[in-house]
Amino acid sequence: MTTRRTFERTVLAGFGILAVLLALGMAFSIRRLAAEANDQVAAFRAEELKTPYFLGKPFRYEQVIALVNRALVERVPPHHQPRASGA
């Protein structure tokens, strides 16, 4: 009877650990998916504006400075394309 209780405790502990690991894995995947989706939305908006200057989040301040310097050298403004009505 004692070995059965020990076995049951081991099984319950294993299921508990498995549940925690699965929950952490799902949370990490959702976070990565959200970050990728945000980057894609920003890319679509940049393409809609037809801007050659685009940074996806998260970005470092060095990238911002490099992009601003590039924009100042190239002197190419973004071209806004208005959306069609009803969109």
Phi and psi in degrees as a GROMACS rama.xvg file:
@    title "Ramachandran Plot"
@    xaxis  label "Phi"
@    yaxis  label "Psi"
@TYPE xy
-68.0111  -38.9556  THR-2
-67.0483  -33.6931  THR-3
-65.5756  -43.6514  ARG-4
-64.75  -40.072  ARG-5
-62.3166  -43.2255  THR-6
-62.2227  -44.5575  PHE-7
-62.4595  -40.2571  GLU-8
-64.7305  -40.9664  ARG-9
-63.1692  -43.2594  THR-10
-64.1785  -45.2328  VAL-11
-63.2816  -40.0999  LEU-12
-63.5638  -41.8854  ALA-13
-62.2339  -43.8762  GLY-14
-63.866  -38.6048  PHE-15
-63.2937  -45.4215  GLY-16
-63.5983  -42.8921  ILE-17
-61.1231  -44.0312  LEU-18
-62.1047  -42.1132  ALA-19
-64.6665  -44.5183  VAL-20
-63.2648  -41.6642  LEU-21
-64.746  -41.2317  LEU-22
-63.9655  -42.1838  ALA-23
-65.0368  -41.1343  LEU-24
-63.1334  -41.7878  GLY-25
-65.9805  -41.6709  MET-26
-62.0567  -42.7118  ALA-27
-63.7665  -42.8702  PHE-28
-64.1899  -42.0666  SER-29
-63.9791  -40.6728  ILE-30
-63.7844  -43.7003  ARG-31
-63.9833  -41.3036  ARG-32
-63.1872  -42.5622  LEU-33
-63.8087  -41.7101  ALA-34
-64.1136  -41.9902  ALA-35
-65.6114  -41.014  GLU-36
-63.175  -42.1281  ALA-37
-62.1673  -40.557  ASN-38
-63.1703  -40.3923  ASP-39
-66.1531  -40.863  GLN-40
-62.7216  -43.6929  VAL-41
-62.8891  -38.7024  ALA-42
-65.0997  -40.4993  ALA-43
-63.7219  -41.86  PHE-44
-64.5496  -40.6379  ARG-45
-63.5868  -39.9451  ALA-46
-68.123  -37.2239  GLU-47
-63.331  -38.1129  GLU-48
-80.5525  -11.0213  LEU-49
57.8096  44.4647  LYS-50
-97.7867  136.412  THR-51
-83.5202  -2.86527  PRO-52
-108.855  108.601  TYR-53
-146.365  135.47  PHE-54
-129.051  128.652  LEU-55
-84.7402  148.743  GLY-56
-83.3657  149.721  LYS-57
-78.0918  149.345  PRO-58
-132.862  157.807  PHE-59
-92.8512  156.12  ARG-60
-64.5536  -27.9292  TYR-61
-62.1232  -36.1861  GLU-62
-67.5117  -38.1817  GLN-63
-64.3638  -46.711  VAL-64
-61.3742  -43.3144  ILE-65
-62.9294  -39.5555  ALA-66
-68.0889  -41.2631  LEU-67
-64.1941  -43.4399  VAL-68
-60.4661  -41.9249  ASN-69
-62.8293  -42.5028  ARG-70
-64.3659  -38.9439  ALA-71
-67.7413  -35.5017  LEU-72
-74.2952  -45.0504  VAL-73
-74.8086  -33.7741  GLU-74
55.8719  43.8843  ARG-75
-109.232  109.561  VAL-76
-77.4087  155.992  PRO-77
-69.1078  146.815  PRO-78
-109.639  111.554  HIS-79
-80.9913  129.931  HIS-80
-109.121  112.559  GLN-81
-63.837  145.575  PRO-82
-72.0637  153.824  ARG-83
-69.4208  147.636  ALA-84
-64.8255  141.561  SER-85
89.9936  -2.35306  GLY-86
